[in-house]
Amino acid sequence: MRYIETYSTDPYFNLAAEEYIFERMDRSHAYLLLWQNDNAIVVGKYQNTIQEINFSFVRDHGIRVVRRLSGGGAVYHDLGNLNFSFITDAQSADEINFKAFCMPVIQTLHSLGITAELNGRNDIAINGQKISGNAQYIKNGRRLSHGTLLFHADLNIVSQSLRVNADKIRSKGVASVSSRVTNIYPHLPTKLTLYEFKEIFLRHIPCGEHLTPYSFTPDDVQSICALRDEKYRTWEWNYGRSPQYQIQKQRYFEGCGTVELSMSVAQGGAITGLSFFGDYFSVSDPTVLARALVGIPCRFEAVLARLSMFDVGSYFLSLSAERLAALITS
């Protein structure tokens, strides 16, 4: 088994590195990847990103959002997390089995005096509180099994960034299940740094004494950066791949009144239907604006560009194109 650290905290790079190892590196080896992300939400492959995040909080706090290859629920990452990825052979396409890849974590915690257990199919818990969520992806005889470990993450940010806001969303995406979470650090009888914990974890990897360190070559890094830029940094991958959904919103704007909207968004992220309601005043019929936005990606820059072609204030008294675009896309 080859052991790799990315030495990057960029979530787009790290997710690209994971796919690069899985898809392109020598299949005669198994791989263990350890990595950390700085302030990110990682959503499952089949989730509706908008449904999973508190968009305003995420935007205001500079939290990056990225979609991964595997299914499962959304998780928050910061530098208090340690993430691990095992890339190995799989015997069959339906061989989803988390136990073998969660046991090194459980054994590490047991060695440190903490009783932990596999909770349900894919979570690791301490006293019923989740410290690790895990997911798997299988393709062409290879398996990616990865998880995140809450060591001393900011749990206040976790709860606020993943909280769904007051907008009413109906979606076919797979919603995350709320869980009580805790960090590993408070449960340690003898306090350790995250680095020290990582070193102990490595000793509990099966055949850990045979781990062979591997460093990315310049060609590896170039290929990973290309994948990052072409896929993992893009709105199309992180938001546009969301399943179709419907959303209802209501906001009060000083000088304008209450603006309500009902909107449908197709898989791929394009607006397919939009209606405005409320007690606002207007000179022109807002239905014109609604029709003009059909087919436009539900993305702030794209919506603002289309709205800038109109005198928005004549449709919604005292409301700017920027504020209306923010309402539609937030």
ROFI-274472 format. One record per residue (C-alpha): chain; residue number from 1; residue in one letter; x, y, z. Coordinates in nm, 2 decimals, decimal comma. Layout:
<recs>
{kette A | nr NUM | rest A | x X | y Y | z Z}
...
</recs>
This chain:
<recs>
{kette A | nr 1 | rest M | x 0,00 | y 0,00 | z 0,00}
{kette A | nr 2 | rest R | x 0,13 | y 0,34 | z -0,09}
{kette A | nr 3 | rest Y | x 0,08 | y 0,62 | z 0,15}
{kette A | nr 4 | rest I | x 0,02 | y 0,98 | z 0,02}
{kette A | nr 5 | rest E | x -0,03 | y 1,31 | z 0,18}
{kette A | nr 6 | rest T | x -0,14 | y 1,60 | z -0,04}
{kette A | nr 7 | rest Y | x 0,01 | y 1,88 | z 0,18}
{kette A | nr 8 | rest S | x -0,27 | y 2,10 | z 0,06}
{kette A | nr 9 | rest T | x -0,57 | y 2,24 | z 0,24}
{kette A | nr 10 | rest D | x -0,75 | y 2,34 | z -0,08}
{kette A | nr 11 | rest P | x -1,07 | y 2,12 | z -0,10}
{kette A | nr 12 | rest Y | x -1,08 | y 2,14 | z -0,48}
{kette A | nr 13 | rest F | x -0,73 | y 2,01 | z -0,51}
{kette A | nr 14 | rest N | x -0,78 | y 1,74 | z -0,25}
{kette A | nr 15 | rest L | x -1,09 | y 1,60 | z -0,42}
{kette A | nr 16 | rest A | x -0,92 | y 1,62 | z -0,75}
{kette A | nr 17 | rest A | x -0,62 | y 1,43 | z -0,61}
{kette A | nr 18 | rest E | x -0,85 | y 1,16 | z -0,48}
{kette A | nr 19 | rest E | x -1,00 | y 1,11 | z -0,82}
{kette A | nr 20 | rest Y | x -0,66 | y 1,12 | z -0,99}
{kette A | nr 21 | rest I | x -0,53 | y 0,84 | z -0,77}
{kette A | nr 22 | rest F | x -0,84 | y 0,64 | z -0,82}
{kette A | nr 23 | rest E | x -0,87 | y 0,67 | z -1,19}
{kette A | nr 24 | rest R | x -0,51 | y 0,72 | z -1,32}
{kette A | nr 25 | rest M | x -0,25 | y 0,58 | z -1,08}
{kette A | nr 26 | rest D | x -0,10 | y 0,23 | z -1,10}
{kette A | nr 27 | rest R | x -0,37 | y -0,02 | z -1,02}
{kette A | nr 28 | rest S | x -0,12 | y -0,28 | z -0,90}
{kette A | nr 29 | rest H | x -0,10 | y -0,08 | z -0,57}
{kette A | nr 30 | rest A | x -0,35 | y 0,01 | z -0,30}
{kette A | nr 31 | rest Y | x -0,34 | y 0,36 | z -0,17}
{kette A | nr 32 | rest L | x -0,40 | y 0,55 | z 0,16}
{kette A | nr 33 | rest L | x -0,44 | y 0,92 | z 0,13}
{kette A | nr 34 | rest L | x -0,45 | y 1,15 | z 0,43}
{kette A | nr 35 | rest W | x -0,56 | y 1,51 | z 0,38}
{kette A | nr 36 | rest Q | x -0,72 | y 1,82 | z 0,54}
{kette A | nr 37 | rest N | x -0,95 | y 2,08 | z 0,40}
{kette A | nr 38 | rest D | x -0,97 | y 2,44 | z 0,52}
{kette A | nr 39 | rest N | x -1,33 | y 2,56 | z 0,57}
{kette A | nr 40 | rest A | x -1,53 | y 2,35 | z 0,32}
{kette A | nr 41 | rest I | x -1,85 | y 2,16 | z 0,29}
{kette A | nr 42 | rest V | x -1,83 | y 1,84 | z 0,09}
{kette A | nr 43 | rest V | x -2,16 | y 1,72 | z -0,05}
{kette A | nr 44 | rest G | x -2,25 | y 1,37 | z -0,16}
{kette A | nr 45 | rest K | x -2,27 | y 1,28 | z -0,53}
{kette A | nr 46 | rest Y | x -2,65 | y 1,26 | z -0,54}
{kette A | nr 47 | rest Q | x -2,74 | y 1,55 | z -0,31}
{kette A | nr 48 | rest N | x -2,90 | y 1,88 | z -0,39}
{kette A | nr 49 | rest T | x -2,63 | y 2,12 | z -0,28}
{kette A | nr 50 | rest I | x -2,87 | y 2,41 | z -0,22}
{kette A | nr 51 | rest Q | x -3,08 | y 2,19 | z 0,00}
{kette A | nr 52 | rest E | x -2,78 | y 2,09 | z 0,22}
{kette A | nr 53 | rest I | x -2,62 | y 2,42 | z 0,29}
{kette A | nr 54 | rest N | x -2,70 | y 2,75 | z 0,47}
{kette A | nr 55 | rest F | x -2,61 | y 2,94 | z 0,16}
{kette A | nr 56 | rest S | x -2,59 | y 3,29 | z 0,31}
{kette A | nr 57 | rest F | x -2,38 | y 3,17 | z 0,60}
{kette A | nr 58 | rest V | x -2,15 | y 2,97 | z 0,37}
{kette A | nr 59 | rest R | x -2,11 | y 3,27 | z 0,13}
{kette A | nr 60 | rest D | x -2,05 | y 3,52 | z 0,41}
{kette A | nr 61 | rest H | x -1,78 | y 3,31 | z 0,58}
{kette A | nr 62 | rest G | x -1,59 | y 3,21 | z 0,27}
{kette A | nr 63 | rest I | x -1,67 | y 2,84 | z 0,31}
{kette A | nr 64 | rest R | x -1,60 | y 2,65 | z -0,01}
{kette A | nr 65 | rest V | x -1,85 | y 2,39 | z -0,14}
{kette A | nr 66 | rest V | x -1,74 | y 2,09 | z -0,34}
{kette A | nr 67 | rest R | x -1,91 | y 1,77 | z -0,46}
{kette A | nr 68 | rest R | x -1,74 | y 1,43 | z -0,41}
{kette A | nr 69 | rest L | x -1,75 | y 1,11 | z -0,62}
{kette A | nr 70 | rest S | x -1,93 | y 0,90 | z -0,35}
{kette A | nr 71 | rest G | x -2,29 | y 0,91 | z -0,22}
{kette A | nr 72 | rest G | x -2,39 | y 0,98 | z 0,13}
{kette A | nr 73 | rest G | x -2,45 | y 1,31 | z 0,32}
{kette A | nr 74 | rest A | x -2,29 | y 1,65 | z 0,34}
{kette A | nr 75 | rest V | x -2,00 | y 1,70 | z 0,59}
{kette A | nr 76 | rest Y | x -1,81 | y 2,01 | z 0,71}
{kette A | nr 77 | rest H | x -1,43 | y 2,02 | z 0,70}
{kette A | nr 78 | rest D | x -1,19 | y 2,25 | z 0,87}
{kette A | nr 79 | rest L | x -0,83 | y 2,21 | z 0,99}
{kette A | nr 80 | rest G | x -0,96 | y 2,03 | z 1,30}
{kette A | nr 81 | rest N | x -1,06 | y 1,74 | z 1,07}
{kette A | nr 82 | rest L | x -0,84 | y 1,46 | z 0,95}
{kette A | nr 83 | rest N | x -0,97 | y 1,29 | z 0,63}
{kette A | nr 84 | rest F | x -0,86 | y 0,95 | z 0,50}
{kette A | nr 85 | rest S | x -0,91 | y 0,77 | z 0,17}
{kette A | nr 86 | rest F | x -0,84 | y 0,41 | z 0,10}
{kette A | nr 87 | rest I | x -0,82 | y 0,31 | z -0,27}
{kette A | nr 88 | rest T | x -0,82 | y -0,07 | z -0,32}
{kette A | nr 89 | rest D | x -0,95 | y -0,34 | z -0,54}
{kette A | nr 90 | rest A | x -1,31 | y -0,44 | z -0,51}
{kette A | nr 91 | rest Q | x -1,45 | y -0,79 | z -0,59}
{kette A | nr 92 | rest S | x -1,79 | y -0,67 | z -0,72}
{kette A | nr 93 | rest A | x -1,98 | y -0,36 | z -0,80}
{kette A | nr 94 | rest D | x -2,22 | y -0,40 | z -0,51}
{kette A | nr 95 | rest E | x -1,96 | y -0,47 | z -0,25}
{kette A | nr 96 | rest I | x -2,03 | y -0,18 | z -0,01}
{kette A | nr 97 | rest N | x -1,87 | y -0,27 | z 0,32}
{kette A | nr 98 | rest F | x -1,74 | y 0,00 | z 0,56}
{kette A | nr 99 | rest K | x -1,63 | y -0,22 | z 0,85}
{kette A | nr 100 | rest A | x -1,28 | y -0,30 | z 0,72}
{kette A | nr 101 | rest F | x -1,20 | y 0,06 | z 0,66}
{kette A | nr 102 | rest C | x -1,35 | y 0,20 | z 0,98}
{kette A | nr 103 | rest M | x -1,17 | y -0,05 | z 1,21}
{kette A | nr 104 | rest P | x -0,83 | y 0,13 | z 1,20}
{kette A | nr 105 | rest V | x -1,01 | y 0,43 | z 1,34}
{kette A | nr 106 | rest I | x -1,19 | y 0,24 | z 1,61}
{kette A | nr 107 | rest Q | x -0,87 | y 0,05 | z 1,71}
{kette A | nr 108 | rest T | x -0,68 | y 0,38 | z 1,72}
{kette A | nr 109 | rest L | x -0,94 | y 0,52 | z 1,96}
{kette A | nr 110 | rest H | x -0,94 | y 0,21 | z 2,17}
{kette A | nr 111 | rest S | x -0,56 | y 0,23 | z 2,21}
{kette A | nr 112 | rest L | x -0,60 | y 0,58 | z 2,34}
{kette A | nr 113 | rest G | x -0,86 | y 0,48 | z 2,60}
{kette A | nr 114 | rest I | x -1,17 | y 0,58 | z 2,41}
{kette A | nr 115 | rest T | x -1,46 | y 0,34 | z 2,35}
{kette A | nr 116 | rest A | x -1,59 | y 0,39 | z 1,99}
{kette A | nr 117 | rest E | x -1,81 | y 0,18 | z 1,77}
{kette A | nr 118 | rest L | x -1,95 | y 0,15 | z 1,42}
{kette A | nr 119 | rest N | x -2,29 | y 0,32 | z 1,45}
{kette A | nr 120 | rest G | x -2,53 | y 0,21 | z 1,18}
{kette A | nr 121 | rest R | x -2,37 | y 0,12 | z 0,85}
{kette A | nr 122 | rest N | x -2,12 | y 0,40 | z 0,79}
{kette A | nr 123 | rest D | x -2,07 | y 0,62 | z 1,10}
{kette A | nr 124 | rest I | x -1,82 | y 0,59 | z 1,39}
{kette A | nr 125 | rest A | x -1,95 | y 0,72 | z 1,73}
{kette A | nr 126 | rest I | x -1,84 | y 0,78 | z 2,08}
{kette A | nr 127 | rest N | x -2,12 | y 0,74 | z 2,33}
{kette A | nr 128 | rest G | x -2,37 | y 0,76 | z 2,05}
{kette A | nr 129 | rest Q | x -2,22 | y 1,09 | z 1,91}
{kette A | nr 130 | rest K | x -2,08 | y 1,09 | z 1,56}
{kette A | nr 131 | rest I | x -1,71 | y 1,15 | z 1,51}
{kette A | nr 132 | rest S | x -1,67 | y 1,01 | z 1,16}
{kette A | nr 133 | rest G | x -1,89 | y 0,97 | z 0,86}
{kette A | nr 134 | rest N | x -1,78 | y 0,74 | z 0,58}
{kette A | nr 135 | rest A | x -1,88 | y 0,68 | z 0,21}
{kette A | nr 136 | rest Q | x -1,77 | y 0,45 | z -0,07}
{kette A | nr 137 | rest Y | x -1,75 | y 0,46 | z -0,45}
{kette A | nr 138 | rest I | x -1,69 | y 0,16 | z -0,67}
{kette A | nr 139 | rest K | x -1,60 | y 0,16 | z -1,03}
{kette A | nr 140 | rest N | x -1,43 | y -0,08 | z -1,27}
{kette A | nr 141 | rest G | x -1,31 | y -0,32 | z -1,00}
{kette A | nr 142 | rest R | x -1,17 | y -0,04 | z -0,77}
{kette A | nr 143 | rest R | x -1,31 | y 0,09 | z -0,45}
{kette A | nr 144 | rest L | x -1,27 | y 0,43 | z -0,29}
{kette A | nr 145 | rest S | x -1,36 | y 0,43 | z 0,08}
{kette A | nr 146 | rest H | x -1,32 | y 0,76 | z 0,26}
{kette A | nr 147 | rest G | x -1,42 | y 0,93 | z 0,58}
{kette A | nr 148 | rest T | x -1,37 | y 1,24 | z 0,79}
{kette A | nr 149 | rest L | x -1,26 | y 1,24 | z 1,16}
{kette A | nr 150 | rest L | x -1,37 | y 1,53 | z 1,38}
{kette A | nr 151 | rest F | x -1,07 | y 1,59 | z 1,60}
{kette A | nr 152 | rest H | x -1,11 | y 1,94 | z 1,72}
{kette A | nr 153 | rest A | x -1,33 | y 2,09 | z 1,45}
{kette A | nr 154 | rest D | x -1,54 | y 2,41 | z 1,52}
{kette A | nr 155 | rest L | x -1,88 | y 2,24 | z 1,59}
{kette A | nr 156 | rest N | x -2,05 | y 2,57 | z 1,60}
{kette A | nr 157 | rest I | x -1,96 | y 2,63 | z 1,23}
{kette A | nr 158 | rest V | x -2,07 | y 2,27 | z 1,15}
{kette A | nr 159 | rest S | x -2,42 | y 2,34 | z 1,28}
{kette A | nr 160 | rest Q | x -2,46 | y 2,68 | z 1,11}
{kette A | nr 161 | rest S | x -2,31 | y 2,59 | z 0,78}
{kette A | nr 162 | rest L | x -2,52 | y 2,28 | z 0,72}
{kette A | nr 163 | rest R | x -2,84 | y 2,42 | z 0,86}
{kette A | nr 164 | rest V | x -3,11 | y 2,45 | z 0,59}
{kette A | nr 165 | rest N | x -3,25 | y 2,80 | z 0,59}
{kette A | nr 166 | rest A | x -3,62 | y 2,90 | z 0,60}
{kette A | nr 167 | rest D | x -3,68 | y 2,87 | z 0,23}
{kette A | nr 168 | rest K | x -3,91 | y 2,58 | z 0,14}
{kette A | nr 169 | rest I | x -3,73 | y 2,34 | z -0,08}
{kette A | nr 170 | rest R | x -3,87 | y 2,02 | z -0,24}
{kette A | nr 171 | rest S | x -3,61 | y 1,81 | z -0,41}
{kette A | nr 172 | rest K | x -3,54 | y 1,46 | z -0,53}
{kette A | nr 173 | rest G | x -3,19 | y 1,48 | z -0,39}
{kette A | nr 174 | rest V | x -3,08 | y 1,26 | z -0,10}
{kette A | nr 175 | rest A | x -3,10 | y 1,47 | z 0,21}
{kette A | nr 176 | rest S | x -2,85 | y 1,44 | z 0,50}
{kette A | nr 177 | rest V | x -2,97 | y 1,31 | z 0,83}
{kette A | nr 178 | rest S | x -2,91 | y 1,53 | z 1,13}
{kette A | nr 179 | rest S | x -2,68 | y 1,37 | z 1,38}
{kette A | nr 180 | rest R | x -2,54 | y 1,46 | z 1,72}
{kette A | nr 181 | rest V | x -2,17 | y 1,51 | z 1,67}
{kette A | nr 182 | rest T | x -1,87 | y 1,55 | z 1,89}
{kette A | nr 183 | rest N | x -1,49 | y 1,59 | z 1,86}
{kette A | nr 184 | rest I | x -1,24 | y 1,32 | z 1,96}
{kette A | nr 185 | rest Y | x -1,02 | y 1,56 | z 2,15}
{kette A | nr 186 | rest P | x -1,24 | y 1,62 | z 2,46}
{kette A | nr 187 | rest H | x -1,26 | y 1,24 | z 2,51}
{kette A | nr 188 | rest L | x -0,88 | y 1,18 | z 2,51}
{kette A | nr 189 | rest P | x -0,76 | y 1,08 | z 2,86}
{kette A | nr 190 | rest T | x -0,42 | y 1,21 | z 2,76}
{kette A | nr 191 | rest K | x -0,43 | y 1,51 | z 2,52}
{kette A | nr 192 | rest L | x -0,26 | y 1,47 | z 2,18}
{kette A | nr 193 | rest T | x -0,20 | y 1,70 | z 1,89}
{kette A | nr 194 | rest L | x -0,37 | y 1,61 | z 1,56}
{kette A | nr 195 | rest Y | x -0,03 | y 1,53 | z 1,42}
{kette A | nr 196 | rest E | x 0,03 | y 1,28 | z 1,71}
{kette A | nr 197 | rest F | x -0,31 | y 1,13 | z 1,66}
{kette A | nr 198 | rest K | x -0,23 | y 1,08 | z 1,28}
{kette A | nr 199 | rest E | x 0,09 | y 0,90 | z 1,36}
{kette A | nr 200 | rest I | x -0,09 | y 0,66 | z 1,59}
{kette A | nr 201 | rest F | x -0,37 | y 0,61 | z 1,33}
{kette A | nr 202 | rest L | x -0,10 | y 0,51 | z 1,07}
{kette A | nr 203 | rest R | x 0,03 | y 0,24 | z 1,31}
{kette A | nr 204 | rest H | x -0,32 | y 0,08 | z 1,31}
{kette A | nr 205 | rest I | x -0,35 | y 0,05 | z 0,94}
{kette A | nr 206 | rest P | x -0,34 | y -0,32 | z 0,84}
{kette A | nr 207 | rest C | x 0,01 | y -0,40 | z 0,71}
{kette A | nr 208 | rest G | x 0,10 | y -0,05 | z 0,82}
{kette A | nr 209 | rest E | x 0,46 | y -0,15 | z 0,86}
{kette A | nr 210 | rest H | x 0,46 | y -0,20 | z 0,48}
{kette A | nr 211 | rest L | x 0,33 | y 0,14 | z 0,39}
{kette A | nr 212 | rest T | x 0,54 | y 0,30 | z 0,12}
{kette A | nr 213 | rest P | x 0,55 | y 0,68 | z 0,12}
{kette A | nr 214 | rest Y | x 0,48 | y 0,83 | z -0,22}
{kette A | nr 215 | rest S | x 0,51 | y 1,20 | z -0,32}
{kette A | nr 216 | rest F | x 0,33 | y 1,34 | z -0,62}
{kette A | nr 217 | rest T | x 0,56 | y 1,41 | z -0,92}
{kette A | nr 218 | rest P | x 0,54 | y 1,75 | z -1,10}
{kette A | nr 219 | rest D | x 0,34 | y 1,56 | z -1,37}
{kette A | nr 220 | rest D | x 0,10 | y 1,43 | z -1,11}
{kette A | nr 221 | rest V | x 0,05 | y 1,78 | z -0,97}
{kette A | nr 222 | rest Q | x -0,01 | y 1,93 | z -1,31}
{kette A | nr 223 | rest S | x -0,27 | y 1,66 | z -1,39}
{kette A | nr 224 | rest I | x -0,44 | y 1,71 | z -1,05}
{kette A | nr 225 | rest C | x -0,45 | y 2,09 | z -1,10}
{kette A | nr 226 | rest A | x -0,61 | y 2,05 | z -1,44}
{kette A | nr 227 | rest L | x -0,88 | y 1,82 | z -1,30}
{kette A | nr 228 | rest R | x -0,93 | y 2,06 | z -1,02}
{kette A | nr 229 | rest D | x -0,99 | y 2,35 | z -1,26}
{kette A | nr 230 | rest E | x -1,19 | y 2,16 | z -1,52}
{kette A | nr 231 | rest K | x -1,42 | y 1,99 | z -1,27}
{kette A | nr 232 | rest Y | x -1,39 | y 2,04 | z -0,89}
{kette A | nr 233 | rest R | x -1,38 | y 2,42 | z -0,90}
{kette A | nr 234 | rest T | x -1,68 | y 2,46 | z -1,14}
{kette A | nr 235 | rest W | x -2,03 | y 2,56 | z -1,05}
{kette A | nr 236 | rest E | x -2,15 | y 2,30 | z -1,30}
{kette A | nr 237 | rest W | x -2,01 | y 2,01 | z -1,09}
{kette A | nr 238 | rest N | x -2,07 | y 2,15 | z -0,74}
{kette A | nr 239 | rest Y | x -2,42 | y 2,30 | z -0,80}
{kette A | nr 240 | rest G | x -2,53 | y 2,23 | z -1,15}
{kette A | nr 241 | rest R | x -2,53 | y 1,85 | z -1,10}
{kette A | nr 242 | rest S | x -2,80 | y 1,88 | z -0,83}
{kette A | nr 243 | rest P | x -3,13 | y 1,70 | z -0,90}
{kette A | nr 244 | rest Q | x -3,42 | y 1,91 | z -1,01}
{kette A | nr 245 | rest Y | x -3,59 | y 2,09 | z -0,73}
{kette A | nr 246 | rest Q | x -3,86 | y 2,35 | z -0,65}
{kette A | nr 247 | rest I | x -3,81 | y 2,63 | z -0,40}
{kette A | nr 248 | rest Q | x -4,03 | y 2,90 | z -0,25}
{kette A | nr 249 | rest K | x -3,89 | y 3,22 | z -0,10}
{kette A | nr 250 | rest Q | x -4,01 | y 3,53 | z 0,07}
{kette A | nr 251 | rest R | x -3,82 | y 3,85 | z 0,16}
{kette A | nr 252 | rest Y | x -3,91 | y 4,20 | z 0,27}
{kette A | nr 253 | rest F | x -3,72 | y 4,48 | z 0,11}
{kette A | nr 254 | rest E | x -3,74 | y 4,83 | z 0,26}
{kette A | nr 255 | rest G | x -3,90 | y 5,07 | z 0,01}
{kette A | nr 256 | rest C | x -4,03 | y 4,78 | z -0,20}
{kette A | nr 257 | rest G | x -4,24 | y 4,55 | z 0,01}
{kette A | nr 258 | rest T | x -4,25 | y 4,17 | z 0,04}
{kette A | nr 259 | rest V | x -4,14 | y 3,98 | z -0,27}
{kette A | nr 260 | rest E | x -4,24 | y 3,61 | z -0,29}
{kette A | nr 261 | rest L | x -4,12 | y 3,37 | z -0,56}
{kette A | nr 262 | rest S | x -4,18 | y 3,01 | z -0,66}
{kette A | nr 263 | rest M | x -3,91 | y 2,86 | z -0,88}
{kette A | nr 264 | rest S | x -3,84 | y 2,53 | z -1,05}
{kette A | nr 265 | rest V | x -3,48 | y 2,44 | z -1,13}
{kette A | nr 266 | rest A | x -3,39 | y 2,15 | z -1,36}
{kette A | nr 267 | rest Q | x -3,11 | y 1,90 | z -1,31}
{kette A | nr 268 | rest G | x -2,82 | y 2,09 | z -1,46}
{kette A | nr 269 | rest G | x -2,91 | y 2,41 | z -1,27}
{kette A | nr 270 | rest A | x -3,12 | y 2,60 | z -1,52}
{kette A | nr 271 | rest I | x -3,44 | y 2,78 | z -1,42}
{kette A | nr 272 | rest T | x -3,74 | y 2,61 | z -1,57}
{kette A | nr 273 | rest G | x -4,02 | y 2,81 | z -1,41}
{kette A | nr 274 | rest L | x -4,05 | y 3,13 | z -1,20}
{kette A | nr 275 | rest S | x -4,34 | y 3,32 | z -1,06}
{kette A | nr 276 | rest F | x -4,34 | y 3,64 | z -0,84}
{kette A | nr 277 | rest F | x -4,60 | y 3,73 | z -0,58}
{kette A | nr 278 | rest G | x -4,62 | y 3,98 | z -0,29}
{kette A | nr 279 | rest D | x -4,73 | y 4,33 | z -0,18}
{kette A | nr 280 | rest Y | x -4,47 | y 4,52 | z -0,38}
{kette A | nr 281 | rest F | x -4,56 | y 4,81 | z -0,62}
{kette A | nr 282 | rest S | x -4,46 | y 4,80 | z -0,98}
{kette A | nr 283 | rest V | x -4,51 | y 4,99 | z -1,30}
{kette A | nr 284 | rest S | x -4,44 | y 4,69 | z -1,53}
{kette A | nr 285 | rest D | x -4,56 | y 4,33 | z -1,50}
{kette A | nr 286 | rest P | x -4,29 | y 4,12 | z -1,33}
{kette A | nr 287 | rest T | x -4,41 | y 3,82 | z -1,54}
{kette A | nr 288 | rest V | x -4,19 | y 3,97 | z -1,81}
{kette A | nr 289 | rest L | x -3,88 | y 3,93 | z -1,59}
{kette A | nr 290 | rest A | x -3,98 | y 3,58 | z -1,48}
{kette A | nr 291 | rest R | x -4,01 | y 3,46 | z -1,84}
{kette A | nr 292 | rest A | x -3,67 | y 3,62 | z -1,93}
{kette A | nr 293 | rest L | x -3,50 | y 3,42 | z -1,66}
{kette A | nr 294 | rest V | x -3,63 | y 3,08 | z -1,78}
{kette A | nr 295 | rest G | x -3,34 | y 2,88 | z -1,92}
{kette A | nr 296 | rest I | x -3,08 | y 3,08 | z -1,73}
{kette A | nr 297 | rest P | x -2,85 | y 2,90 | z -1,48}
{kette A | nr 298 | rest C | x -2,95 | y 2,96 | z -1,13}
{kette A | nr 299 | rest R | x -2,62 | y 3,13 | z -1,06}
{kette A | nr 300 | rest F | x -2,58 | y 3,49 | z -0,93}
{kette A | nr 301 | rest E | x -2,36 | y 3,61 | z -1,22}
{kette A | nr 302 | rest A | x -2,58 | y 3,46 | z -1,49}
{kette A | nr 303 | rest V | x -2,91 | y 3,59 | z -1,33}
{kette A | nr 304 | rest L | x -2,76 | y 3,94 | z -1,27}
{kette A | nr 305 | rest A | x -2,64 | y 3,96 | z -1,63}
{kette A | nr 306 | rest R | x -2,99 | y 3,89 | z -1,76}
{kette A | nr 307 | rest L | x -3,16 | y 4,12 | z -1,51}
{kette A | nr 308 | rest S | x -2,92 | y 4,40 | z -1,61}
{kette A | nr 309 | rest M | x -3,09 | y 4,41 | z -1,95}
{kette A | nr 310 | rest F | x -3,41 | y 4,54 | z -1,77}
{kette A | nr 311 | rest D | x -3,50 | y 4,83 | z -1,55}
{kette A | nr 312 | rest V | x -3,57 | y 4,62 | z -1,25}
{kette A | nr 313 | rest G | x -3,70 | y 4,92 | z -1,05}
{kette A | nr 314 | rest S | x -3,99 | y 4,94 | z -1,28}
{kette A | nr 315 | rest Y | x -4,09 | y 4,59 | z -1,20}
{kette A | nr 316 | rest F | x -4,02 | y 4,60 | z -0,83}
{kette A | nr 317 | rest L | x -4,03 | y 4,96 | z -0,69}
{kette A | nr 318 | rest S | x -3,69 | y 5,06 | z -0,54}
{kette A | nr 319 | rest L | x -3,53 | y 4,71 | z -0,59}
{kette A | nr 320 | rest S | x -3,20 | y 4,68 | z -0,77}
{kette A | nr 321 | rest A | x -3,10 | y 4,41 | z -1,01}
{kette A | nr 322 | rest E | x -2,83 | y 4,29 | z -0,76}
{kette A | nr 323 | rest R | x -3,07 | y 4,25 | z -0,47}
{kette A | nr 324 | rest L | x -3,32 | y 4,06 | z -0,69}
{kette A | nr 325 | rest A | x -3,05 | y 3,83 | z -0,83}
{kette A | nr 326 | rest A | x -2,93 | y 3,76 | z -0,47}
{kette A | nr 327 | rest L | x -3,29 | y 3,67 | z -0,37}
{kette A | nr 328 | rest I | x -3,33 | y 3,43 | z -0,66}
{kette A | nr 329 | rest T | x -3,00 | y 3,26 | z -0,63}
{kette A | nr 330 | rest S | x -2,93 | y 3,26 | z -0,25}
</recs>
